[in-house]
Amino acid sequence: MTGNKLYYISKRILSVVLCAAVLLGCIASLAGCSDENGGRDYAFSYSLTADPKNLDPQMATDNNSLMVIKNMFEGLMRIGPDGDLIYGVATSYTANEDSTEFTFYLRKDASWSDGTPVTAYDFDFAWKRALDPATGSSTCATLYCIKNAAAIKEGRMPKENLAVTIIDAYTLKVSLEYSYAEFPLQTTLAQFMPCNQVFFESTAGHYGLDAEYLLANGPFAFDKWNHDNYVRLIRNEKYKGQNEVCPRVLYLGIRASNTDYFALLEETVEAAKIESYNVSKLEGSGYKTYTYTDKTWGLLFNTEATGFTNVNIRQAFATAIESSVYEPYLKDNTEIALDIIPPATKLNGSIYRELAGSGFRIASNPAGAHDLLVKGLREIEYTSMPDVTILCLDDEETIKMVQYMLQSWQQYLRVYINIEPMDQDDLEDAVALGNYQIAIYELSPTKDGPLACLQEFDSSTYYNPARLKSAAYDSYIDAASAKTNTEDILSYLVAAERYLNDYAIFFPLFYETTYYATWDSVEGIYFSPFDGTADFTCAKCYE
C-alpha cells in the first residue's frame, strides 16, 4: 500500500518484518493490485465472524452464510454496485396492470459453475423445495407473496400448486397472492436463488454443507472450505452477468469481529466492518469509510397481549417515556430516533426521509400518560394493569437504559414492570412466537425500501412482530404494494408509518449505525446496509 496510511504493526509482525520483506514483495505481485489492469484480478480478503452454518440458500439463516451466498448465487434480479436493482439471470420482465403477475425472460447464456445451463426449472424447483414442509425451511416466508405458497408450507396444498408456470426453459411466469410492484426486488433474497435439481439430489442430503456439495451460478464459485478457518471463492469463469467479475479470488477468513479493525491496519483484509470509535482514526489516513444508519430500535407492543390490545394503554406506555431518560445510556453507534423508517432507507433511489419528512413519533407527554392508562383500563374493564414484563437484550448498556425507563413508568403510570434480559436469538424467537408483552426490538428489514419495513406489520405477514390486525393499515400497504411511481406510493407509505406511530404499535427509541472501511485504493464493493453482507463482484484495487 502507498500513501499516508495509518499503520498498526503487531509485535509478531515486527519480529519478522526484515526476513519477510522479499515475501511481501512477492505477495504484492501475486495480488495484482495495480493500475496496469484497471484494478482487476485482485485477490480480496474479508472477514466472517464464524463458520457458515449452511450454504443452502433456501435454508441459510446466519449472516456468515448469507455473505457467501450473496457472492456465489444469482437470482432473477440482483443488487448492483450502486445499490440499484439490476437484472440477474433475467434479461427482462413484464408485469400485468395490477402487479399480481410477472413474467421473467432468462438469459440463455446463464450457467452453473460446472457449465450446466441455468433454466426456469431451477427456480421452480428451488422455490417448491423451500416451501415443502419436509424441507423444514425457517426462512421461506419471504416466498409467501407467491400464490398458494403459505398453504403449501402449512401442508394444506401440495407443492405442485405453487403458482409458478414454466412457459419454456427460459421463460417463467409467477402469480402473486396480492398486488406487489416490488416483487422483482424480492427475488434478490437468498430464498429465491435457483437450485439445480440433478445436482441437489446427487448430494444425498448434504447440499450446502461442504464445498463438494455446492454448485454456484453467481459471480464466484467455490474453491475451498476449511471449516472454522476460511472459505475461499474464485471467479466463476462460467458467469455471464450484467457486470464483469473483477476480483479473481475472494478469501473469507474467520476471525473475531473485534479484530477486524486491526486486520485492516495490518493489511490482512482490504475492507472491514468497524466499530464507531475507530471511524475517526481511519478518516484521512489512507482509508475510505462508509456509514449506514440502517436499524431502528424501539418499544414493540404485542397487540394481542392482555392489556396491550387497547390503544390508550399502549399510548400511555409510549408517551410516558422522554428521550432524555435513556439518551445518556445509548451506545456510541446509536442516536435518538424520531421515526420508524431508518435514515439509510431509499425509495426509488432517493432518501425516503427526505421525501416523507420526519418527526412522526408520537409526542412524549409524561404528565398525561396516567390519564391515558386509566381511560384504557376502563375501556377493557380492568381496575388495574396486569403484570407486565419487558424483554430486552442481555447487555449492560441496554439493561441500564431499560431500568431508567421502568422508573419513568413507575413514576408516571404508577405501575411496576418486570425486566427479562435475553440474547438476541431468544428475543427474536419470543417475538416471532408472540410470547411477549413489550420488547426492546430491532426493526431491520432484509432489503432496502420503506415498504419492506412497513410490510412486517401487515395482517397477512406470517411473522408480524406486533400481531397487528388492522384493515386500515393493510389498505395502506396494499395500495403502496401496487404502485411503482414515487409520487403515487409515498402518501400510502407515510400513512402506514404514521399509523404505527399514532396507534403506538412501535415506538422508536434510537437508530443504530453500521460502519465499514476500505483501503483508499479500493472501490466497487457494495455493502448491503440491511442484511450486513458485502458484494465483491465489481470490487477493484488500484495501487
PEFEN-V812737 format. One record per residue. N is the residue number from 1. RES is the residue in three letters. SS is DSSP state (helix for helix, strand for strand, loop for the rest). Layout:
BEGIN
n={N & N}
res={RES & RES}
ss={SS & SS}
END
This chain:
BEGIN
n={1 & 2 & 3 & 4 & 5 & 6 & 7 & 8 & 9 & 10 & 11 & 12 & 13 & 14 & 15 & 16 & 17 & 18 & 19 & 20 & 21 & 22 & 23 & 24 & 25 & 26 & 27 & 28 & 29 & 30 & 31 & 32 & 33 & 34 & 35 & 36 & 37 & 38 & 39 & 40 & 41 & 42 & 43 & 44 & 45 & 46 & 47 & 48 & 49 & 50 & 51 & 52 & 53 & 54 & 55 & 56 & 57 & 58 & 59 & 60 & 61 & 62 & 63 & 64 & 65 & 66 & 67 & 68 & 69 & 70 & 71 & 72 & 73 & 74 & 75 & 76 & 77 & 78 & 79 & 80 & 81 & 82 & 83 & 84 & 85 & 86 & 87 & 88 & 89 & 90 & 91 & 92 & 93 & 94 & 95 & 96 & 97 & 98 & 99 & 100 & 101 & 102 & 103 & 104 & 105 & 106 & 107 & 108 & 109 & 110 & 111 & 112 & 113 & 114 & 115 & 116 & 117 & 118 & 119 & 120 & 121 & 122 & 123 & 124 & 125 & 126 & 127 & 128 & 129 & 130 & 131 & 132 & 133 & 134 & 135 & 136 & 137 & 138 & 139 & 140 & 141 & 142 & 143 & 144 & 145 & 146 & 147 & 148 & 149 & 150 & 151 & 152 & 153 & 154 & 155 & 156 & 157 & 158 & 159 & 160 & 161 & 162 & 163 & 164 & 165 & 166 & 167 & 168 & 169 & 170 & 171 & 172 & 173 & 174 & 175 & 176 & 177 & 178 & 179 & 180 & 181 & 182 & 183 & 184 & 185 & 186 & 187 & 188 & 189 & 190 & 191 & 192 & 193 & 194 & 195 & 196 & 197 & 198 & 199 & 200 & 201 & 202 & 203 & 204 & 205 & 206 & 207 & 208 & 209 & 210 & 211 & 212 & 213 & 214 & 215 & 216 & 217 & 218 & 219 & 220 & 221 & 222 & 223 & 224 & 225 & 226 & 227 & 228 & 229 & 230 & 231 & 232 & 233 & 234 & 235 & 236 & 237 & 238 & 239 & 240 & 241 & 242 & 243 & 244 & 245 & 246 & 247 & 248 & 249 & 250 & 251 & 252 & 253 & 254 & 255 & 256 & 257 & 258 & 259 & 260 & 261 & 262 & 263 & 264 & 265 & 266 & 267 & 268 & 269 & 270 & 271 & 272 & 273 & 274 & 275 & 276 & 277 & 278 & 279 & 280 & 281 & 282 & 283 & 284 & 285 & 286 & 287 & 288 & 289 & 290 & 291 & 292 & 293 & 294 & 295 & 296 & 297 & 298 & 299 & 300 & 301 & 302 & 303 & 304 & 305 & 306 & 307 & 308 & 309 & 310 & 311 & 312 & 313 & 314 & 315 & 316 & 317 & 318 & 319 & 320 & 321 & 322 & 323 & 324 & 325 & 326 & 327 & 328 & 329 & 330 & 331 & 332 & 333 & 334 & 335 & 336 & 337 & 338 & 339 & 340 & 341 & 342 & 343 & 344 & 345 & 346 & 347 & 348 & 349 & 350 & 351 & 352 & 353 & 354 & 355 & 356 & 357 & 358 & 359 & 360 & 361 & 362 & 363 & 364 & 365 & 366 & 367 & 368 & 369 & 370 & 371 & 372 & 373 & 374 & 375 & 376 & 377 & 378 & 379 & 380 & 381 & 382 & 383 & 384 & 385 & 386 & 387 & 388 & 389 & 390 & 391 & 392 & 393 & 394 & 395 & 396 & 397 & 398 & 399 & 400 & 401 & 402 & 403 & 404 & 405 & 406 & 407 & 408 & 409 & 410 & 411 & 412 & 413 & 414 & 415 & 416 & 417 & 418 & 419 & 420 & 421 & 422 & 423 & 424 & 425 & 426 & 427 & 428 & 429 & 430 & 431 & 432 & 433 & 434 & 435 & 436 & 437 & 438 & 439 & 440 & 441 & 442 & 443 & 444 & 445 & 446 & 447 & 448 & 449 & 450 & 451 & 452 & 453 & 454 & 455 & 456 & 457 & 458 & 459 & 460 & 461 & 462 & 463 & 464 & 465 & 466 & 467 & 468 & 469 & 470 & 471 & 472 & 473 & 474 & 475 & 476 & 477 & 478 & 479 & 480 & 481 & 482 & 483 & 484 & 485 & 486 & 487 & 488 & 489 & 490 & 491 & 492 & 493 & 494 & 495 & 496 & 497 & 498 & 499 & 500 & 501 & 502 & 503 & 504 & 505 & 506 & 507 & 508 & 509 & 510 & 511 & 512 & 513 & 514 & 515 & 516 & 517 & 518 & 519 & 520 & 521 & 522 & 523 & 524 & 525 & 526 & 527 & 528 & 529 & 530 & 531 & 532 & 533 & 534 & 535 & 536 & 537 & 538 & 539 & 540 & 541 & 542 & 543}
res={MET & THR & GLY & ASN & LYS & LEU & TYR & TYR & ILE & SER & LYS & ARG & ILE & LEU & SER & VAL & VAL & LEU & CYS & ALA & ALA & VAL & LEU & LEU & GLY & CYS & ILE & ALA & SER & LEU & ALA & GLY & CYS & SER & ASP & GLU & ASN & GLY & GLY & ARG & ASP & TYR & ALA & PHE & SER & TYR & SER & LEU & THR & ALA & ASP & PRO & LYS & ASN & LEU & ASP & PRO & GLN & MET & ALA & THR & ASP & ASN & ASN & SER & LEU & MET & VAL & ILE & LYS & ASN & MET & PHE & GLU & GLY & LEU & MET & ARG & ILE & GLY & PRO & ASP & GLY & ASP & LEU & ILE & TYR & GLY & VAL & ALA & THR & SER & TYR & THR & ALA & ASN & GLU & ASP & SER & THR & GLU & PHE & THR & PHE & TYR & LEU & ARG & LYS & ASP & ALA & SER & TRP & SER & ASP & GLY & THR & PRO & VAL & THR & ALA & TYR & ASP & PHE & ASP & PHE & ALA & TRP & LYS & ARG & ALA & LEU & ASP & PRO & ALA & THR & GLY & SER & SER & THR & CYS & ALA & THR & LEU & TYR & CYS & ILE & LYS & ASN & ALA & ALA & ALA & ILE & LYS & GLU & GLY & ARG & MET & PRO & LYS & GLU & ASN & LEU & ALA & VAL & THR & ILE & ILE & ASP & ALA & TYR & THR & LEU & LYS & VAL & SER & LEU & GLU & TYR & SER & TYR & ALA & GLU & PHE & PRO & LEU & GLN & THR & THR & LEU & ALA & GLN & PHE & MET & PRO & CYS & ASN & GLN & VAL & PHE & PHE & GLU & SER & THR & ALA & GLY & HIS & TYR & GLY & LEU & ASP & ALA & GLU & TYR & LEU & LEU & ALA & ASN & GLY & PRO & PHE & ALA & PHE & ASP & LYS & TRP & ASN & HIS & ASP & ASN & TYR & VAL & ARG & LEU & ILE & ARG & ASN & GLU & LYS & TYR & LYS & GLY & GLN & ASN & GLU & VAL & CYS & PRO & ARG & VAL & LEU & TYR & LEU & GLY & ILE & ARG & ALA & SER & ASN & THR & ASP & TYR & PHE & ALA & LEU & LEU & GLU & GLU & THR & VAL & GLU & ALA & ALA & LYS & ILE & GLU & SER & TYR & ASN & VAL & SER & LYS & LEU & GLU & GLY & SER & GLY & TYR & LYS & THR & TYR & THR & TYR & THR & ASP & LYS & THR & TRP & GLY & LEU & LEU & PHE & ASN & THR & GLU & ALA & THR & GLY & PHE & THR & ASN & VAL & ASN & ILE & ARG & GLN & ALA & PHE & ALA & THR & ALA & ILE & GLU & SER & SER & VAL & TYR & GLU & PRO & TYR & LEU & LYS & ASP & ASN & THR & GLU & ILE & ALA & LEU & ASP & ILE & ILE & PRO & PRO & ALA & THR & LYS & LEU & ASN & GLY & SER & ILE & TYR & ARG & GLU & LEU & ALA & GLY & SER & GLY & PHE & ARG & ILE & ALA & SER & ASN & PRO & ALA & GLY & ALA & HIS & ASP & LEU & LEU & VAL & LYS & GLY & LEU & ARG & GLU & ILE & GLU & TYR & THR & SER & MET & PRO & ASP & VAL & THR & ILE & LEU & CYS & LEU & ASP & ASP & GLU & GLU & THR & ILE & LYS & MET & VAL & GLN & TYR & MET & LEU & GLN & SER & TRP & GLN & GLN & TYR & LEU & ARG & VAL & TYR & ILE & ASN & ILE & GLU & PRO & MET & ASP & GLN & ASP & ASP & LEU & GLU & ASP & ALA & VAL & ALA & LEU & GLY & ASN & TYR & GLN & ILE & ALA & ILE & TYR & GLU & LEU & SER & PRO & THR & LYS & ASP & GLY & PRO & LEU & ALA & CYS & LEU & GLN & GLU & PHE & ASP & SER & SER & THR & TYR & TYR & ASN & PRO & ALA & ARG & LEU & LYS & SER & ALA & ALA & TYR & ASP & SER & TYR & ILE & ASP & ALA & ALA & SER & ALA & LYS & THR & ASN & THR & GLU & ASP & ILE & LEU & SER & TYR & LEU & VAL & ALA & ALA & GLU & ARG & TYR & LEU & ASN & ASP & TYR & ALA & ILE & PHE & PHE & PRO & LEU & PHE & TYR & GLU & THR & THR & TYR & TYR & ALA & THR & TRP & ASP & SER & VAL & GLU & GLY & ILE & TYR & PHE & SER & PRO & PHE & ASP & GLY & THR & ALA & ASP & PHE & THR & CYS & ALA & LYS & CYS & TYR & GLU}
ss={loop & loop & loop & loop & loop & loop & loop & loop & loop & loop & helix & helix & helix & helix & helix & helix & loop & loop & loop & loop & helix & helix & helix & helix & helix & helix & helix & helix & helix & helix & helix & loop & loop & loop & helix & helix & helix & loop & loop & loop & loop & loop & strand & strand & strand & strand & strand & strand & loop & loop & loop & loop & loop & loop & loop & loop & loop & loop & loop & loop & loop & loop & helix & helix & helix & helix & helix & helix & helix & helix & helix & helix & loop & loop & loop & loop & strand & strand & strand & loop & loop & loop & loop & loop & strand & strand & strand & loop & loop & strand & strand & strand & strand & strand & strand & loop & loop & loop & loop & loop & strand & strand & strand & strand & strand & strand & loop & loop & loop & loop & strand & loop & loop & loop & loop & loop & strand & loop & loop & helix & helix & helix & helix & helix & helix & helix & helix & helix & helix & helix & helix & loop & loop & loop & loop & loop & loop & loop & loop & helix & helix & helix & helix & loop & loop & strand & loop & loop & helix & helix & helix & helix & helix & loop & loop & loop & loop & loop & helix & helix & helix & loop & loop & strand & strand & strand & strand & strand & loop & loop & strand & strand & strand & strand & strand & strand & loop & loop & loop & loop & loop & loop & helix & helix & helix & helix & loop & loop & loop & helix & helix & helix & loop & loop & loop & loop & helix & helix & helix & helix & helix & helix & loop & loop & loop & loop & loop & loop & loop & loop & helix & helix & helix & loop & loop & loop & loop & loop & loop & strand & strand & strand & strand & strand & strand & strand & loop & loop & loop & strand & strand & strand & strand & strand & strand & loop & loop & loop & loop & loop & loop & loop & loop & loop & loop & loop & loop & loop & strand & strand & strand & strand & strand & strand & loop & loop & helix & helix & helix & helix & helix & helix & helix & helix & helix & loop & loop & loop & loop & loop & strand & strand & strand & strand & loop & helix & helix & helix & helix & helix & helix & helix & strand & loop & loop & loop & strand & strand & strand & strand & strand & strand & strand & strand & strand & strand & strand & strand & strand & strand & strand & loop & loop & loop & loop & loop & loop & loop & loop & loop & helix & helix & helix & helix & helix & helix & helix & helix & helix & loop & loop & loop & helix & helix & helix & helix & helix & helix & helix & loop & loop & loop & loop & strand & strand & strand & loop & loop & loop & loop & loop & loop & loop & loop & loop & strand & strand & loop & loop & strand & strand & helix & helix & helix & helix & helix & loop & loop & loop & loop & loop & loop & loop & loop & loop & helix & helix & helix & helix & helix & helix & helix & helix & helix & helix & helix & helix & helix & helix & loop & loop & loop & loop & loop & loop & loop & loop & strand & strand & strand & strand & strand & strand & loop & loop & helix & helix & helix & helix & helix & helix & helix & helix & helix & helix & helix & helix & helix & helix & helix & helix & helix & loop & loop & loop & loop & strand & strand & strand & strand & strand & strand & loop & helix & helix & helix & helix & helix & helix & helix & helix & helix & helix & loop & loop & loop & loop & strand & strand & strand & strand & strand & strand & loop & loop & loop & loop & loop & loop & helix & helix & helix & helix & helix & helix & helix & helix & loop & loop & loop & loop & loop & loop & loop & loop & loop & loop & loop & loop & loop & helix & helix & helix & helix & helix & helix & helix & helix & helix & helix & helix & loop & loop & loop & loop & helix & helix & helix & helix & helix & helix & helix & helix & helix & helix & helix & helix & helix & helix & helix & helix & helix & loop & loop & loop & strand & strand & strand & strand & strand & strand & strand & strand & strand & strand & strand & strand & strand & strand & loop & loop & strand & strand & loop & loop & strand & strand & loop & loop & loop & loop & loop & loop & strand & strand & loop & loop & loop & loop & strand & strand & loop & loop}
END
